[in-house]
Amino acid sequence: MLKHRGFPGRLPGTDFQFTIRRANPKGVTPLTRRERFRDRKPADKRADAAFMEALWAHFGDQPFERGNLDAGRLSWLFEREVVPAEDPFDPASYDALLVIDPDAGRISFPDIFDGFR
């Protein structure tokens, strides 16, 4: 499992986790698309925005390996702002390649993507 050095481990001042410390010995948690409903708590929305901002700052529009990125946090963005970068895609692999879709990101998180065209 690739560890993304320099990537924030969590949202500062909270327990919202962005990375994991070690591989799960029982198996990899698969990425699944989670629905973001309008009534989500503001703290959850801030965590999504902070995670998206960290992804964009760290990887930009280049493909990246899932590695030690938290599956739960990625799943809130998966198949919308973060999409598979390979075909076939294995959602239960730490080696899976992902990429940010800047057009979808600009719609969901305009403050993060304002300067990108």
TATABEL-V545157 format. One record per residue. N is the residue number from 1. BURIAL is 1 if it has 16 or more other C-alpha atoms within 10 Angstrom, else 0. Layout:
[[N,BURIAL] [N,BURIAL]]
This chain:
[[1,0] [2,0] [3,0] [4,1] [5,0] [6,0] [7,1] [8,1] [9,1] [10,1] [11,1] [12,0] [13,0] [14,0] [15,0] [16,1] [17,1] [18,1] [19,1] [20,0] [21,0] [22,0] [23,0] [24,0] [25,0] [26,0] [27,0] [28,0] [29,0] [30,0] [31,1] [32,1] [33,0] [34,0] [35,0] [36,0] [37,0] [38,0] [39,0] [40,0] [41,0] [42,0] [43,0] [44,0] [45,0] [46,0] [47,1] [48,1] [49,1] [50,1] [51,1] [52,1] [53,1] [54,1] [55,1] [56,1] [57,0] [58,1] [59,0] [60,1] [61,0] [62,0] [63,1] [64,1] [65,1] [66,1] [67,1] [68,1] [69,1] [70,1] [71,1] [72,1] [73,1] [74,1] [75,1] [76,1] [77,1] [78,1] [79,1] [80,1] [81,1] [82,1] [83,1] [84,1] [85,1] [86,0] [87,0] [88,0] [89,0] [90,0] [91,1] [92,0] [93,1] [94,1] [95,0] [96,1] [97,1] [98,1] [99,1] [100,1] [101,1] [102,1] [103,0] [104,0] [105,1] [106,1] [107,0] [108,1] [109,1] [110,0] [111,0] [112,1] [113,1] [114,0] [115,0] [116,0] [117,0]]
